Amino acid sequence: QVQLVESGGGLVQAGGSLRLSCAASGNIFRLNVMGWYRQTPTKQRDLVAMITNSGGTNYADSVKGRFTISRDNAKNTVYLQMTSLNPEDTAVYSCHYVTITSTGRNDYWGQGTQVTVSS
């Protein structure tokens, strides 16, 4: 099992910045992908950004140039630096961890943290 603990959400004005953190603990495999998804009451959960254990990244088009994902493998922690926030970024942001082992794919989710951007 893997536990994910998120922090850093909150209320910010449009144009502002926030930094989300997600710390993983438990049965951590070295080869893994961590990322952030977001969901609103009217939309499905969508990928925001993801990062492999070797540092490869992928971003949703809507956040490219504004958000930066990074990770500290020694701390099993992934970060999402969000800048130039706008009201459309308002959502519950959830941390995701996935690894593939001999037993198959294993997905884990954090509890989610609310990000609210006021206009």
ChimeraX attribute file (.defattr): number of C-alpha atoms within 10 A of each C-alpha:
attribute: neighborCount
match mode: 1-to-1
recipient: residues
	/A:1	9
	/A:2	16
	/A:3	16
	/A:4	21
	/A:5	17
	/A:6	21
	/A:7	15
	/A:8	15
	/A:9	18
	/A:10	14
	/A:11	14
	/A:12	18
	/A:13	14
	/A:14	17
	/A:15	14
	/A:16	14
	/A:17	17
	/A:18	18
	/A:19	16
	/A:20	21
	/A:21	22
	/A:22	26
	/A:23	18
	/A:24	23
	/A:25	14
	/A:26	9
	/A:27	9
	/A:28	15
	/A:29	14
	/A:30	11
	/A:31	12
	/A:32	16
	/A:33	21
	/A:34	27
	/A:35	26
	/A:36	26
	/A:37	20
	/A:38	22
	/A:39	19
	/A:40	15
	/A:41	8
	/A:42	6
	/A:43	9
	/A:44	10
	/A:45	15
	/A:46	14
	/A:47	17
	/A:48	23
	/A:49	23
	/A:50	24
	/A:51	21
	/A:52	18
	/A:53	17
	/A:54	12
	/A:55	14
	/A:56	11
	/A:57	16
	/A:58	16
	/A:59	18
	/A:60	13
	/A:61	9
	/A:62	11
	/A:63	16
	/A:64	12
	/A:65	11
	/A:66	12
	/A:67	20
	/A:68	19
	/A:69	24
	/A:70	21
	/A:71	21
	/A:72	12
	/A:73	13
	/A:74	6
	/A:75	10
	/A:76	17
	/A:77	18
	/A:78	25
	/A:79	23
	/A:80	22
	/A:81	15
	/A:82	19
	/A:83	17
	/A:84	15
	/A:85	23
	/A:86	17
	/A:87	15
	/A:88	13
	/A:89	20
	/A:90	19
	/A:91	21
	/A:92	18
	/A:93	25
	/A:94	25
	/A:95	29
	/A:96	22
	/A:97	24
	/A:98	19
	/A:99	17
	/A:100	13
	/A:101	11
	/A:102	5
	/A:103	6
	/A:104	8
	/A:105	9
	/A:106	13
	/A:107	14
	/A:108	16
	/A:109	19
	/A:110	19
	/A:111	14
	/A:112	22
	/A:113	20
	/A:114	18
	/A:115	21
	/A:116	20
	/A:117	21
	/A:118	16
	/A:119	11
